[in-house]
Amino acid sequence: MTLRVLIEGVESGQSLSKLFLQEKFHPMVPALALVGEESGNLVRAFTRLGEHFQNRFAWKQKVIGSLIYPAVVAVVMVIVTLLVLYGILPRFETMYLNLGFALPKETERLFSFTSMLRQTLPWFFLGFVLLCLLPFTMKRMIMSRFPQLGAAVFAIPGIKRVWRLWLSYRLADTIAILAASGAPLLHALDTCERTAHFSLERKVVRSIIERILSGSTLTDALRSQYWIDPMLVHSVQAAEASGDLSGVCQFAAKEFEADLQRIVQRLVQLVEPAIILGLGILVGFVVLAVVMPMMQMVQSI
């Protein structure tokens, strides 16, 4: 349906960029289409656009692929935990109570703890699911109505580093793509503002635009922003001296992307042993607490 609307619109004399905007394509699409129409080189503009989306898709696939193994291990851990809590421990608890055997303190604590856990576990899982869904369902509302809250979250040391890399990557990547297609700098920054995911991101880009309009260079405008990584500032400074803004920003974007991938890989490498260690401690404690009464029973015979 959308393709038919585009064909009919072009045949009727409408510009391709306006049609993309009307059909609510990704903001990068009408922006690059407009640049291609003004420069007369739509092929180059859409080639850059295709490379951009292809790189984004490849990056997402890498992240998803790196999270598959930890997710499988986490699911196995949850299944084993449920099996132990609802299948194995209740049977041993009933057996020991029927025998009237005095249980060790460790076993009594384990049975009382697991009994409490069985009562609260459904609510715990419900809260965990809601917590996982909260960033997706409430992201836009929270970041648009409470920008101070977003700034406070992004100021947390670990998150701050990722946020600065992410913002610098998006800014450098957008400038590189649009500048290579012949777009003016302000047009590239305006596109970056319209494609921003968070209000804080839009605020940073808007501040950069206002400083450039007031006469500052791009380097000075970037240097004035706390959330911009210093590497991007130095790269743009070199680009202004050499005149190759697109090439330098493309190089900087690749470096930021590589840093983000390394952070994701480190997190995955930390999560995997943590899950396995937690599963081992759980199973070991359960086995020890269940076997100890059996050993005492055998010794008393």
Buried (B, 14 or more C-beta within 10 A) or exposed (E): EEEEEBEEBEEEEEBBBBBBBEBEBEBBBBBBBBBBBBEEBBEBBBBBBEEBEEBEEEBEEBEEEBBEEBEEBBEEBEEBBEEBBEEBBBEBBEEBEEEEBEBBEBBBEBBEEBEEEBEEBEEEEEEEEEEEEEEEEEEEEBBEEEBEEBBEBBEEEEEBBBBBBBBBBBBBBBBBBBBBBBBEBEBBBBBBBEBBEBBBBBBBBBBBBEBBEEEBEBBBBBBEBEBBBEBBBBBBBBBBEEEBBBBBBBBBBBBBBEBBBEBBEEBBEEBBEEBBEEBEEBBEEBEEBBEBBEEBEEEEE
